[in-house]
Amino acid sequence: MRPVFILLLIFFILPIFLYSGDTLPDYEPYTREEFPGWANDLRRGEIIFFGTVPFTFFISTFLYDFYLYNANSFSEEFAPAILGNKTPPVKTKAEKLQIIAVSVSFSAILSVLDYLLGKPWNE
């Protein structure tokens, strides 16, 4: 076991000493013309999609909790945790998957809407 550890240590540490004297080339920021337009649009859509997922997940969960509360005639046992219920109802796996699907779908819709609404200004 010890020889394997020493070999791995040499394998990972040796390159640090071999390349430590080299200087890095000067940094040049990306230019607008360096990437095609579709790649910039795709990147913006990706950022908006992943940026909105936490918010849409929270909103979907919040609205589903209030839907359950309303569907059960505002019974105390179905009250959401935000209203002070210490033991909110446990969701099934299917309910959790539905909440995730709704939130991801809504995030995708927001990304597409941003692309469609921003297209006239980008031309």
Order of alpha helices (4+ residues) and beta strands (2+ residues): alpha-alpha-alpha
